[in-house]
C-alpha cells in the first residue's frame, strides 16, 4: 500500500489531505443516499402491498437499478480522480 509514487503522478495521500477528506465525505454521503434510497423503495413496496394493488415490479427494479448505478459511480470516484491527476485541491 505504501509503495513509492513516481514523480509527476497524483498521490492522494500526500500534502494536507484535503482531496482525501473530500473523497471520504463524498463516500459517506453516497452510502447514506444509497441506504435512504433502499428504504424509500422498500416503503413504496410495502404501501402497494398494504393497498392490495399488484404494483409495477419494473418501477421497483428501476429504482433499485438507479441506486446500484449511483453506488457504482460513487465507489469509482476515487479511481476517477486518480485518472485525472492532481486537480489542485
PDB file with one MODEL, atoms N, CA, C and O in Angstrom:
MODEL        1
ATOM      1  N   UNK A   1       0.825  -1.190   0.000  1.00  0.00           N
ATOM      2  CA  UNK A   1       0.000   0.000   0.000  1.00  0.00           C
ATOM      3  C   UNK A   1       0.865   1.247   0.000  1.00  0.00           C
ATOM      4  O   UNK A   1       0.523   2.226  -0.663  1.00  0.00           O
ATOM      5  N   UNK A   2       1.969   1.239   0.722  1.00  0.00           N
ATOM      6  CA  UNK A   2       2.831   2.417   0.816  1.00  0.00           C
ATOM      7  C   UNK A   2       3.999   2.312  -0.154  1.00  0.00           C
ATOM      8  O   UNK A   2       5.152   2.487   0.238  1.00  0.00           O
ATOM      9  N   UNK A   3       3.706   2.032  -1.402  1.00  0.00           N
ATOM     10  CA  UNK A   3       4.774   1.963  -2.385  1.00  0.00           C
ATOM     11  C   UNK A   3       5.093   3.368  -2.880  1.00  0.00           C
ATOM     12  O   UNK A   3       4.223   4.238  -2.860  1.00  0.00           O
ATOM     13  N   UNK A   4       6.322   3.606  -3.323  1.00  0.00           N
ATOM     14  CA  UNK A   4       6.692   4.947  -3.784  1.00  0.00           C
ATOM     15  C   UNK A   4       5.953   5.309  -5.070  1.00  0.00           C
ATOM     16  O   UNK A   4       5.718   4.463  -5.932  1.00  0.00           O
ATOM     17  N   UNK A   5       5.599   6.573  -5.174  1.00  0.00           N
ATOM     18  CA  UNK A   5       4.890   7.082  -6.339  1.00  0.00           C
ATOM     19  C   UNK A   5       5.898   7.783  -7.233  1.00  0.00           C
ATOM     20  O   UNK A   5       6.639   8.645  -6.763  1.00  0.00           O
ATOM     21  N   UNK A   6       5.941   7.427  -8.530  1.00  0.00           N
ATOM     22  CA  UNK A   6       6.871   8.110  -9.433  1.00  0.00           C
ATOM     23  C   UNK A   6       6.556   9.600  -9.506  1.00  0.00           C
ATOM     24  O   UNK A   6       5.401   9.997  -9.349  1.00  0.00           O
ATOM     25  N   UNK A   7       7.568  10.426  -9.740  1.00  0.00           N
ATOM     26  CA  UNK A   7       7.336  11.877  -9.816  1.00  0.00           C
ATOM     27  C   UNK A   7       6.352  12.224 -10.933  1.00  0.00           C
ATOM     28  O   UNK A   7       6.345  11.600 -11.995  1.00  0.00           O
ATOM     29  N   UNK A   8       5.545  13.207 -10.674  1.00  0.00           N
ATOM     30  CA  UNK A   8       4.590  13.681 -11.662  1.00  0.00           C
ATOM     31  C   UNK A   8       3.247  12.975 -11.623  1.00  0.00           C
ATOM     32  O   UNK A   8       2.353  13.324 -12.394  1.00  0.00           O
ATOM     33  N   UNK A   9       3.079  11.993 -10.748  1.00  0.00           N
ATOM     34  CA  UNK A   9       1.799  11.314 -10.642  1.00  0.00           C
ATOM     35  C   UNK A   9       1.072  11.778  -9.391  1.00  0.00           C
ATOM     36  O   UNK A   9       1.686  12.228  -8.424  1.00  0.00           O
ATOM     37  N   UNK A  10      -0.242  11.659  -9.432  1.00  0.00           N
ATOM     38  CA  UNK A  10      -1.081  12.112  -8.325  1.00  0.00           C
ATOM     39  C   UNK A  10      -0.985  11.140  -7.164  1.00  0.00           C
ATOM     40  O   UNK A  10      -1.109   9.929  -7.348  1.00  0.00           O
ATOM     41  N   UNK A  11      -0.766  11.664  -5.980  1.00  0.00           N
ATOM     42  CA  UNK A  11      -0.752  10.867  -4.764  1.00  0.00           C
ATOM     43  C   UNK A  11      -1.778  11.465  -3.807  1.00  0.00           C
ATOM     44  O   UNK A  11      -1.516  12.512  -3.216  1.00  0.00           O
ATOM     45  N   UNK A  12      -2.947  10.826  -3.637  1.00  0.00           N
ATOM     46  CA  UNK A  12      -3.976  11.417  -2.783  1.00  0.00           C
ATOM     47  C   UNK A  12      -3.586  11.456  -1.316  1.00  0.00           C
ATOM     48  O   UNK A  12      -4.209  12.182  -0.541  1.00  0.00           O
ATOM     49  N   UNK A  13      -2.573  10.695  -0.912  1.00  0.00           N
ATOM     50  CA  UNK A  13      -2.172  10.685   0.488  1.00  0.00           C
ATOM     51  C   UNK A  13      -1.130  11.746   0.800  1.00  0.00           C
ATOM     52  O   UNK A  13      -0.803  11.960   1.967  1.00  0.00           O
ATOM     53  N   UNK A  14      -0.606  12.409  -0.210  1.00  0.00           N
ATOM     54  CA  UNK A  14       0.418  13.429   0.013  1.00  0.00           C
ATOM     55  C   UNK A  14      -0.238  14.768   0.346  1.00  0.00           C
ATOM     56  O   UNK A  14      -1.421  14.969   0.074  1.00  0.00           O
ATOM     57  N   UNK A  15       0.519  15.664   0.924  1.00  0.00           N
ATOM     58  CA  UNK A  15       0.027  17.003   1.230  1.00  0.00           C
ATOM     59  C   UNK A  15      -0.835  17.020   2.472  1.00  0.00           C
ATOM     60  O   UNK A  15      -0.696  16.181   3.362  1.00  0.00           O
ATOM     61  N   UNK A  16      -1.734  17.997   2.515  1.00  0.00           N
ATOM     62  CA  UNK A  16      -2.562  18.156   3.706  1.00  0.00           C
ATOM     63  C   UNK A  16      -3.789  17.247   3.696  1.00  0.00           C
ATOM     64  O   UNK A  16      -4.518  17.199   4.687  1.00  0.00           O
ATOM     65  N   UNK A  17      -4.030  16.537   2.618  1.00  0.00           N
ATOM     66  CA  UNK A  17      -5.108  15.554   2.586  1.00  0.00           C
ATOM     67  C   UNK A  17      -6.492  16.118   2.347  1.00  0.00           C
ATOM     68  O   UNK A  17      -7.479  15.456   2.668  1.00  0.00           O
ATOM     69  N   UNK A  18      -6.602  17.322   1.790  1.00  0.00           N
ATOM     70  CA  UNK A  18      -7.926  17.892   1.547  1.00  0.00           C
ATOM     71  C   UNK A  18      -8.695  17.078   0.512  1.00  0.00           C
ATOM     72  O   UNK A  18      -9.905  16.891   0.641  1.00  0.00           O
ATOM     73  N   UNK A  19      -7.995  16.594  -0.515  1.00  0.00           N
ATOM     74  CA  UNK A  19      -8.672  15.793  -1.539  1.00  0.00           C
ATOM     75  C   UNK A  19      -9.170  14.482  -0.943  1.00  0.00           C
ATOM     76  O   UNK A  19     -10.274  14.035  -1.255  1.00  0.00           O
ATOM     77  N   UNK A  20      -8.365  13.873  -0.095  1.00  0.00           N
ATOM     78  CA  UNK A  20      -8.773  12.618   0.537  1.00  0.00           C
ATOM     79  C   UNK A  20      -9.940  12.845   1.495  1.00  0.00           C
ATOM     80  O   UNK A  20     -10.844  12.014   1.579  1.00  0.00           O
ATOM     81  N   UNK A  21      -9.926  13.962   2.213  1.00  0.00           N
ATOM     82  CA  UNK A  21     -11.048  14.292   3.098  1.00  0.00           C
ATOM     83  C   UNK A  21     -12.335  14.481   2.301  1.00  0.00           C
ATOM     84  O   UNK A  21     -13.405  14.034   2.713  1.00  0.00           O
ATOM     85  N   UNK A  22     -12.217  15.151   1.150  1.00  0.00           N
ATOM     86  CA  UNK A  22     -13.387  15.367   0.305  1.00  0.00           C
ATOM     87  C   UNK A  22     -13.923  14.043  -0.235  1.00  0.00           C
ATOM     88  O   UNK A  22     -15.134  13.824  -0.254  1.00  0.00           O
ATOM     89  N   UNK A  23     -13.022  13.158  -0.676  1.00  0.00           N
ATOM     90  CA  UNK A  23     -13.461  11.854  -1.171  1.00  0.00           C
ATOM     91  C   UNK A  23     -14.119  11.032  -0.062  1.00  0.00           C
ATOM     92  O   UNK A  23     -15.111  10.345  -0.305  1.00  0.00           O
ATOM     93  N   UNK A  24     -13.575  11.099   1.141  1.00  0.00           N
ATOM     94  CA  UNK A  24     -14.178  10.375   2.263  1.00  0.00           C
ATOM     95  C   UNK A  24     -15.569  10.908   2.582  1.00  0.00           C
ATOM     96  O   UNK A  24     -16.488  10.133   2.844  1.00  0.00           O
ATOM     97  N   UNK A  25     -15.724  12.233   2.562  1.00  0.00           N
ATOM     98  CA  UNK A  25     -17.032  12.836   2.811  1.00  0.00           C
ATOM     99  C   UNK A  25     -18.034  12.420   1.740  1.00  0.00           C
ATOM    100  O   UNK A  25     -19.175  12.074   2.048  1.00  0.00           O
ATOM    101  N   UNK A  26     -17.602  12.454   0.479  1.00  0.00           N
ATOM    102  CA  UNK A  26     -18.497  12.051  -0.601  1.00  0.00           C
ATOM    103  C   UNK A  26     -18.855  10.570  -0.512  1.00  0.00           C
ATOM    104  O   UNK A  26     -19.976  10.185  -0.843  1.00  0.00           O
ATOM    105  N   UNK A  27     -17.916   9.741  -0.069  1.00  0.00           N
ATOM    106  CA  UNK A  27     -18.208   8.311   0.078  1.00  0.00           C
ATOM    107  C   UNK A  27     -19.255   8.083   1.166  1.00  0.00           C
ATOM    108  O   UNK A  27     -20.152   7.258   0.998  1.00  0.00           O
ATOM    109  N   UNK A  28     -19.145   8.809   2.278  1.00  0.00           N
ATOM    110  CA  UNK A  28     -20.143   8.670   3.342  1.00  0.00           C
ATOM    111  C   UNK A  28     -21.501   9.185   2.880  1.00  0.00           C
ATOM    112  O   UNK A  28     -22.527   8.581   3.192  1.00  0.00           O
ATOM    113  N   UNK A  29     -21.522  10.293   2.139  1.00  0.00           N
ATOM    114  CA  UNK A  29     -22.795  10.821   1.627  1.00  0.00           C
ATOM    115  C   UNK A  29     -23.428   9.851   0.633  1.00  0.00           C
ATOM    116  O   UNK A  29     -24.646   9.676   0.624  1.00  0.00           O
ATOM    117  N   UNK A  30     -22.598   9.220  -0.208  1.00  0.00           N
ATOM    118  CA  UNK A  30     -23.102   8.244  -1.164  1.00  0.00           C
ATOM    119  C   UNK A  30     -23.697   7.040  -0.440  1.00  0.00           C
ATOM    120  O   UNK A  30     -24.738   6.522  -0.844  1.00  0.00           O
ATOM    121  N   UNK A  31     -23.045   6.601   0.619  1.00  0.00           N
ATOM    122  CA  UNK A  31     -23.556   5.473   1.393  1.00  0.00           C
ATOM    123  C   UNK A  31     -24.889   5.821   2.049  1.00  0.00           C
ATOM    124  O   UNK A  31     -25.819   5.015   2.039  1.00  0.00           O
ATOM    125  N   UNK A  32     -24.981   7.018   2.617  1.00  0.00           N
ATOM    126  CA  UNK A  32     -26.232   7.448   3.252  1.00  0.00           C
ATOM    127  C   UNK A  32     -27.350   7.576   2.221  1.00  0.00           C
ATOM    128  O   UNK A  32     -28.489   7.198   2.494  1.00  0.00           O
ATOM    129  N   UNK A  33     -27.035   8.107   1.039  1.00  0.00           N
ATOM    130  CA  UNK A  33     -28.047   8.238  -0.005  1.00  0.00           C
ATOM    131  C   UNK A  33     -28.505   6.870  -0.503  1.00  0.00           C
ATOM    132  O   UNK A  33     -29.685   6.685  -0.802  1.00  0.00           O
ATOM    133  N   UNK A  34     -27.587   5.913  -0.596  1.00  0.00           N
ATOM    134  CA  UNK A  34     -27.959   4.565  -1.039  1.00  0.00           C
ATOM    135  C   UNK A  34     -28.877   3.893  -0.023  1.00  0.00           C
ATOM    136  O   UNK A  34     -29.867   3.266  -0.400  1.00  0.00           O
ATOM    137  N   UNK A  35     -28.557   4.018   1.248  1.00  0.00           N
ATOM    138  CA  UNK A  35     -29.414   3.435   2.287  1.00  0.00           C
ATOM    139  C   UNK A  35     -30.783   4.110   2.267  1.00  0.00           C
ATOM    140  O   UNK A  35     -31.808   3.438   2.376  1.00  0.00           O
ATOM    141  N   UNK A  36     -30.803   5.427   2.129  1.00  0.00           N
ATOM    142  CA  UNK A  36     -32.075   6.145   2.047  1.00  0.00           C
ATOM    143  C   UNK A  36     -32.892   5.718   0.837  1.00  0.00           C
ATOM    144  O   UNK A  36     -34.110   5.566   0.931  1.00  0.00           O
ATOM    145  N   UNK A  37     -32.230   5.525  -0.296  1.00  0.00           N
ATOM    146  CA  UNK A  37     -32.932   5.074  -1.493  1.00  0.00           C
ATOM    147  C   UNK A  37     -33.525   3.689  -1.331  1.00  0.00           C
ATOM    148  O   UNK A  37     -34.650   3.437  -1.763  1.00  0.00           O
ATOM    149  N   UNK A  38     -32.774   2.784  -0.707  1.00  0.00           N
ATOM    150  CA  UNK A  38     -33.306   1.440  -0.462  1.00  0.00           C
ATOM    151  C   UNK A  38     -34.496   1.478   0.489  1.00  0.00           C
ATOM    152  O   UNK A  38     -35.455   0.725   0.319  1.00  0.00           O
ATOM    153  N   UNK A  39     -34.434   2.351   1.486  1.00  0.00           N
ATOM    154  CA  UNK A  39     -35.558   2.486   2.418  1.00  0.00           C
ATOM    155  C   UNK A  39     -36.788   3.023   1.696  1.00  0.00           C
ATOM    156  O   UNK A  39     -37.899   2.550   1.933  1.00  0.00           O
ATOM    157  N   UNK A  40     -36.602   4.000   0.823  1.00  0.00           N
ATOM    158  CA  UNK A  40     -37.733   4.572   0.085  1.00  0.00           C
ATOM    159  C   UNK A  40     -38.368   3.531  -0.828  1.00  0.00           C
ATOM    160  O   UNK A  40     -39.593   3.425  -0.885  1.00  0.00           O
ATOM    161  N   UNK A  41     -37.544   2.756  -1.546  1.00  0.00           N
ATOM    162  CA  UNK A  41     -38.093   1.706  -2.412  1.00  0.00           C
ATOM    163  C   UNK A  41     -38.841   0.669  -1.571  1.00  0.00           C
ATOM    164  O   UNK A  41     -39.905   0.200  -1.977  1.00  0.00           O
ATOM    165  N   UNK A  42     -38.303   0.309  -0.415  1.00  0.00           N
ATOM    166  CA  UNK A  42     -38.985  -0.641   0.465  1.00  0.00           C
ATOM    167  C   UNK A  42     -40.311  -0.103   0.978  1.00  0.00           C
ATOM    168  O   UNK A  42     -41.285  -0.848   1.074  1.00  0.00           O
ATOM    169  N   UNK A  43     -40.358   1.181   1.309  1.00  0.00           N
ATOM    170  CA  UNK A  43     -41.611   1.793   1.769  1.00  0.00           C
ATOM    171  C   UNK A  43     -42.649   1.774   0.656  1.00  0.00           C
ATOM    172  O   UNK A  43     -43.817   1.469   0.898  1.00  0.00           O
ATOM    173  N   UNK A  44     -42.227   2.097  -0.566  1.00  0.00           N
ATOM    174  CA  UNK A  44     -43.165   2.066  -1.689  1.00  0.00           C
ATOM    175  C   UNK A  44     -43.710   0.659  -1.917  1.00  0.00           C
ATOM    176  O   UNK A  44     -44.897   0.492  -2.198  1.00  0.00           O
ATOM    177  N   UNK A  45     -42.854  -0.349  -1.797  1.00  0.00           N
ATOM    178  CA  UNK A  45     -43.316  -1.730  -1.961  1.00  0.00           C
ATOM    179  C   UNK A  45     -44.301  -2.109  -0.857  1.00  0.00           C
ATOM    180  O   UNK A  45     -45.300  -2.778  -1.121  1.00  0.00           O
ATOM    181  N   UNK A  46     -44.026  -1.687   0.376  1.00  0.00           N
ATOM    182  CA  UNK A  46     -44.915  -2.010   1.491  1.00  0.00           C
ATOM    183  C   UNK A  46     -46.261  -1.313   1.347  1.00  0.00           C
ATOM    184  O   UNK A  46     -47.296  -1.904   1.654  1.00  0.00           O
ATOM    185  N   UNK A  47     -46.261  -0.071   0.885  1.00  0.00           N
ATOM    186  CA  UNK A  47     -47.524   0.653   0.701  1.00  0.00           C
ATOM    187  C   UNK A  47     -48.372  -0.026  -0.364  1.00  0.00           C
ATOM    188  O   UNK A  47     -49.580  -0.185  -0.187  1.00  0.00           O
ATOM    189  N   UNK A  48     -47.748  -0.430  -1.473  1.00  0.00           N
ATOM    190  CA  UNK A  48     -48.515  -1.101  -2.525  1.00  0.00           C
ATOM    191  C   UNK A  48     -49.029  -2.455  -2.061  1.00  0.00           C
ATOM    192  O   UNK A  48     -50.127  -2.859  -2.445  1.00  0.00           O
ATOM    193  N   UNK A  49     -48.264  -3.160  -1.246  1.00  0.00           N
ATOM    194  CA  UNK A  49     -48.727  -4.446  -0.722  1.00  0.00           C
ATOM    195  C   UNK A  49     -49.895  -4.240   0.237  1.00  0.00           C
ATOM    196  O   UNK A  49     -50.844  -5.024   0.239  1.00  0.00           O
ATOM    197  N   UNK A  50     -49.830  -3.186   1.053  1.00  0.00           N
ATOM    198  CA  UNK A  50     -50.894  -2.900   2.012  1.00  0.00           C
ATOM    199  C   UNK A  50     -52.182  -2.513   1.297  1.00  0.00           C
ATOM    200  O   UNK A  50     -53.269  -2.874   1.748  1.00  0.00           O
ATOM    201  N   UNK A  51     -52.075  -1.789   0.198  1.00  0.00           N
ATOM    202  CA  UNK A  51     -53.259  -1.377  -0.555  1.00  0.00           C
ATOM    203  C   UNK A  51     -53.892  -2.540  -1.300  1.00  0.00           C
ATOM    204  O   UNK A  51     -55.075  -2.497  -1.638  1.00  0.00           O
ATOM    205  N   UNK A  52     -53.117  -3.564  -1.553  1.00  0.00           N
ATOM    206  CA  UNK A  52     -53.636  -4.698  -2.307  1.00  0.00           C
ATOM    207  C   UNK A  52     -53.472  -4.537  -3.799  1.00  0.00           C
ATOM    208  O   UNK A  52     -53.958  -5.367  -4.567  1.00  0.00           O
ATOM    209  N   UNK A  53     -52.799  -3.487  -4.224  1.00  0.00           N
ATOM    210  CA  UNK A  53     -52.551  -3.311  -5.649  1.00  0.00           C
ATOM    211  C   UNK A  53     -51.364  -4.172  -6.052  1.00  0.00           C
ATOM    212  O   UNK A  53     -50.425  -4.349  -5.276  1.00  0.00           O
ATOM    213  N   UNK A  54     -51.409  -4.706  -7.268  1.00  0.00           N
ATOM    214  CA  UNK A  54     -50.319  -5.589  -7.666  1.00  0.00           C
ATOM    215  C   UNK A  54     -48.985  -4.868  -7.790  1.00  0.00           C
ATOM    216  O   UNK A  54     -47.935  -5.476  -7.583  1.00  0.00           O
ATOM    217  N   UNK A  55     -49.008  -3.607  -8.117  1.00  0.00           N
ATOM    218  CA  UNK A  55     -47.765  -2.853  -8.221  1.00  0.00           C
ATOM    219  C   UNK A  55     -47.038  -3.135  -9.515  1.00  0.00           C
ATOM    220  O   UNK A  55     -47.251  -4.154 -10.172  1.00  0.00           O
ATOM    221  N   UNK A  56     -46.211  -2.238  -9.843  1.00  0.00           N
ATOM    222  CA  UNK A  56     -45.389  -2.390 -11.038  1.00  0.00           C
ATOM    223  C   UNK A  56     -44.002  -2.808 -10.598  1.00  0.00           C
ATOM    224  O   UNK A  56     -43.241  -2.010 -10.051  1.00  0.00           O
ATOM    225  N   UNK A  57     -43.682  -4.067 -10.842  1.00  0.00           N
ATOM    226  CA  UNK A  57     -42.374  -4.553 -10.421  1.00  0.00           C
ATOM    227  C   UNK A  57     -41.250  -3.817 -11.138  1.00  0.00           C
ATOM    228  O   UNK A  57     -40.158  -3.650 -10.594  1.00  0.00           O
ATOM    229  N   UNK A  58     -41.528  -3.379 -12.361  1.00  0.00           N
ATOM    230  CA  UNK A  58     -40.484  -2.673 -13.102  1.00  0.00           C
ATOM    231  C   UNK A  58     -40.125  -1.358 -12.418  1.00  0.00           C
ATOM    232  O   UNK A  58     -38.975  -0.926 -12.488  1.00  0.00           O
ATOM    233  N   UNK A  59     -41.091  -0.712 -11.758  1.00  0.00           N
ATOM    234  CA  UNK A  59     -40.783   0.523 -11.033  1.00  0.00           C
ATOM    235  C   UNK A  59     -39.817   0.256  -9.890  1.00  0.00           C
ATOM    236  O   UNK A  59     -38.880   1.021  -9.667  1.00  0.00           O
ATOM    237  N   UNK A  60     -40.050  -0.832  -9.170  1.00  0.00           N
ATOM    238  CA  UNK A  60     -39.172  -1.154  -8.043  1.00  0.00           C
ATOM    239  C   UNK A  60     -37.779  -1.533  -8.532  1.00  0.00           C
ATOM    240  O   UNK A  60     -36.773  -1.089  -7.980  1.00  0.00           O
ATOM    241  N   UNK A  61     -37.735  -2.361  -9.579  1.00  0.00           N
ATOM    242  CA  UNK A  61     -36.433  -2.763 -10.101  1.00  0.00           C
ATOM    243  C   UNK A  61     -35.697  -1.582 -10.724  1.00  0.00           C
ATOM    244  O   UNK A  61     -34.470  -1.509 -10.657  1.00  0.00           O
ATOM    245  N   UNK A  62     -36.446  -0.652 -11.334  1.00  0.00           N
ATOM    246  CA  UNK A  62     -35.805   0.531 -11.891  1.00  0.00           C
ATOM    247  C   UNK A  62     -35.207   1.385 -10.776  1.00  0.00           C
ATOM    248  O   UNK A  62     -34.105   1.914 -10.923  1.00  0.00           O
ATOM    249  N   UNK A  63     -35.931   1.522  -9.661  1.00  0.00           N
ATOM    250  CA  UNK A  63     -35.392   2.259  -8.522  1.00  0.00           C
ATOM    251  C   UNK A  63     -34.155   1.598  -7.954  1.00  0.00           C
ATOM    252  O   UNK A  63     -33.183   2.273  -7.618  1.00  0.00           O
ATOM    253  N   UNK A  64     -34.188   0.271  -7.844  1.00  0.00           N
ATOM    254  CA  UNK A  64     -33.011  -0.448  -7.351  1.00  0.00           C
ATOM    255  C   UNK A  64     -31.849  -0.339  -8.331  1.00  0.00           C
ATOM    256  O   UNK A  64     -30.692  -0.272  -7.915  1.00  0.00           O
ATOM    257  N   UNK A  65     -32.149  -0.322  -9.639  1.00  0.00           N
ATOM    258  CA  UNK A  65     -31.080  -0.175 -10.634  1.00  0.00           C
ATOM    259  C   UNK A  65     -30.433   1.203 -10.531  1.00  0.00           C
ATOM    260  O   UNK A  65     -29.212   1.322 -10.643  1.00  0.00           O
ATOM    261  N   UNK A  66     -31.238   2.247 -10.319  1.00  0.00           N
ATOM    262  CA  UNK A  66     -30.673   3.589 -10.155  1.00  0.00           C
ATOM    263  C   UNK A  66     -29.800   3.665  -8.907  1.00  0.00           C
ATOM    264  O   UNK A  66     -28.743   4.296  -8.924  1.00  0.00           O
ATOM    265  N   UNK A  67     -30.235   3.028  -7.835  1.00  0.00           N
ATOM    266  CA  UNK A  67     -29.448   3.021  -6.600  1.00  0.00           C
ATOM    267  C   UNK A  67     -28.132   2.286  -6.821  1.00  0.00           C
ATOM    268  O   UNK A  67     -27.079   2.752  -6.383  1.00  0.00           O
ATOM    269  N   UNK A  68     -28.186   1.135  -7.501  1.00  0.00           N
ATOM    270  CA  UNK A  68     -26.959   0.372  -7.776  1.00  0.00           C
ATOM    271  C   UNK A  68     -26.015   1.164  -8.671  1.00  0.00           C
ATOM    272  O   UNK A  68     -24.804   1.154  -8.450  1.00  0.00           O
ATOM    273  N   UNK A  69     -26.551   1.851  -9.678  1.00  0.00           N
ATOM    274  CA  UNK A  69     -25.717   2.670 -10.563  1.00  0.00           C
ATOM    275  C   UNK A  69     -25.055   3.806  -9.789  1.00  0.00           C
ATOM    276  O   UNK A  69     -23.881   4.105 -10.007  1.00  0.00           O
ATOM    277  N   UNK A  70     -25.800   4.435  -8.892  1.00  0.00           N
ATOM    278  CA  UNK A  70     -25.225   5.509  -8.080  1.00  0.00           C
ATOM    279  C   UNK A  70     -24.140   4.977  -7.153  1.00  0.00           C
ATOM    280  O   UNK A  70     -23.131   5.649  -6.939  1.00  0.00           O
ATOM    281  N   UNK A  71     -24.329   3.787  -6.603  1.00  0.00           N
ATOM    282  CA  UNK A  71     -23.308   3.188  -5.734  1.00  0.00           C
ATOM    283  C   UNK A  71     -22.043   2.873  -6.517  1.00  0.00           C
ATOM    284  O   UNK A  71     -20.938   3.109  -6.029  1.00  0.00           O
ATOM    285  N   UNK A  72     -22.191   2.345  -7.721  1.00  0.00           N
ATOM    286  CA  UNK A  72     -21.017   2.040  -8.546  1.00  0.00           C
ATOM    287  C   UNK A  72     -20.280   3.318  -8.905  1.00  0.00           C
ATOM    288  O   UNK A  72     -19.051   3.360  -8.851  1.00  0.00           O
ATOM    289  N   UNK A  73     -21.016   4.360  -9.272  1.00  0.00           N
ATOM    290  CA  UNK A  73     -20.379   5.634  -9.601  1.00  0.00           C
ATOM    291  C   UNK A  73     -19.685   6.235  -8.388  1.00  0.00           C
ATOM    292  O   UNK A  73     -18.584   6.773  -8.504  1.00  0.00           O
ATOM    293  N   UNK A  74     -20.323   6.146  -7.227  1.00  0.00           N
ATOM    294  CA  UNK A  74     -19.702   6.666  -6.010  1.00  0.00           C
ATOM    295  C   UNK A  74     -18.469   5.882  -5.611  1.00  0.00           C
ATOM    296  O   UNK A  74     -17.490   6.462  -5.140  1.00  0.00           O
ATOM    297  N   UNK A  75     -18.505   4.562  -5.794  1.00  0.00           N
ATOM    298  CA  UNK A  75     -17.340   3.742  -5.457  1.00  0.00           C
ATOM    299  C   UNK A  75     -16.194   3.976  -6.429  1.00  0.00           C
ATOM    300  O   UNK A  75     -15.031   3.780  -6.079  1.00  0.00           O
ATOM    301  N   UNK A  76     -16.516   4.393  -7.642  1.00  0.00           N
ATOM    302  CA  UNK A  76     -15.481   4.642  -8.640  1.00  0.00           C
ATOM    303  C   UNK A  76     -14.941   6.064  -8.581  1.00  0.00           C
ATOM    304  O   UNK A  76     -14.093   6.424  -9.398  1.00  0.00           O
ATOM    305  N   UNK A  77     -15.401   6.876  -7.651  1.00  0.00           N
ATOM    306  CA  UNK A  77     -14.961   8.273  -7.595  1.00  0.00           C
ATOM    307  C   UNK A  77     -13.464   8.386  -7.334  1.00  0.00           C
ATOM    308  O   UNK A  77     -12.791   9.211  -7.950  1.00  0.00           O
ATOM    309  N   UNK A  78     -12.938   7.573  -6.435  1.00  0.00           N
ATOM    310  CA  UNK A  78     -11.506   7.614  -6.134  1.00  0.00           C
ATOM    311  C   UNK A  78     -10.644   7.297  -7.338  1.00  0.00           C
ATOM    312  O   UNK A  78      -9.743   8.073  -7.656  1.00  0.00           O
ATOM    313  N   UNK A  79     -10.888   6.173  -8.029  1.00  0.00           N
ATOM    314  CA  UNK A  79     -10.097   5.889  -9.230  1.00  0.00           C
ATOM    315  C   UNK A  79     -10.284   6.921 -10.339  1.00  0.00           C
ATOM    316  O   UNK A  79      -9.343   7.208 -11.079  1.00  0.00           O
ATOM    317  N   UNK A  80     -11.487   7.481 -10.462  1.00  0.00           N
ATOM    318  CA  UNK A  80     -11.704   8.508 -11.485  1.00  0.00           C
ATOM    319  C   UNK A  80     -10.848   9.730 -11.191  1.00  0.00           C
ATOM    320  O   UNK A  80     -10.245  10.296 -12.102  1.00  0.00           O
ATOM    321  N   UNK A  81     -10.787  10.141  -9.932  1.00  0.00           N
ATOM    322  CA  UNK A  81      -9.955  11.289  -9.566  1.00  0.00           C
ATOM    323  C   UNK A  81      -8.485  10.977  -9.806  1.00  0.00           C
ATOM    324  O   UNK A  81      -7.735  11.847 -10.248  1.00  0.00           O
ATOM    325  N   UNK A  82      -8.062   9.756  -9.523  1.00  0.00           N
ATOM    326  CA  UNK A  82      -6.653   9.414  -9.730  1.00  0.00           C
ATOM    327  C   UNK A  82      -6.300   9.381 -11.212  1.00  0.00           C
ATOM    328  O   UNK A  82      -5.146   9.619 -11.568  1.00  0.00           O
ATOM    329  N   UNK A  83      -7.262   9.092 -12.084  1.00  0.00           N
ATOM    330  CA  UNK A  83      -7.001   9.117 -13.527  1.00  0.00           C
ATOM    331  C   UNK A  83      -6.755  10.546 -13.990  1.00  0.00           C
ATOM    332  O   UNK A  83      -5.850  10.787 -14.789  1.00  0.00           O
ATOM    333  N   UNK A  84      -7.544  11.497 -13.501  1.00  0.00           N
ATOM    334  CA  UNK A  84      -7.403  12.880 -13.925  1.00  0.00           C
ATOM    335  C   UNK A  84      -6.180  13.553 -13.325  1.00  0.00           C
ATOM    336  O   UNK A  84      -5.749  14.595 -13.819  1.00  0.00           O
ATOM    337  N   UNK A  85      -5.623  12.990 -12.291  1.00  0.00           N
ATOM    338  CA  UNK A  85      -4.413  13.539 -11.695  1.00  0.00           C
ATOM    339  C   UNK A  85      -4.721  14.618 -10.675  1.00  0.00           C
ATOM    340  O   UNK A  85      -5.866  14.797 -10.259  1.00  0.00           O
ATOM    341  N   UNK A  86      -3.682  15.333 -10.282  1.00  0.00           N
ATOM    342  CA  UNK A  86      -3.804  16.365  -9.259  1.00  0.00           C
ATOM    343  C   UNK A  86      -4.653  17.511  -9.788  1.00  0.00           C
ATOM    344  O   UNK A  86      -4.303  18.148 -10.781  1.00  0.00           O
ATOM    345  N   UNK A  87      -5.764  17.767  -9.120  1.00  0.00           N
ATOM    346  CA  UNK A  87      -6.669  18.826  -9.543  1.00  0.00           C
ATOM    347  C   UNK A  87      -6.435  20.117  -8.779  1.00  0.00           C
ATOM    348  O   UNK A  87      -7.210  21.065  -8.904  1.00  0.00           O
ATOM    349  N   UNK A  88      -5.386  20.158  -8.000  1.00  0.00           N
ATOM    350  CA  UNK A  88      -5.043  21.371  -7.271  1.00  0.00           C
ATOM    351  C   UNK A  88      -5.908  21.611  -6.056  1.00  0.00           C
ATOM    352  O   UNK A  88      -6.138  22.761  -5.682  1.00  0.00           O
ATOM    353  N   UNK A  89      -6.396  20.548  -5.428  1.00  0.00           N
ATOM    354  CA  UNK A  89      -7.229  20.732  -4.241  1.00  0.00           C
ATOM    355  C   UNK A  89      -6.357  20.989  -3.066  1.00  0.00           C
ATOM    356  O   UNK A  89      -6.855  21.174  -1.956  1.00  0.00           O
TER     357      UNK A  89
ENDMDL
END
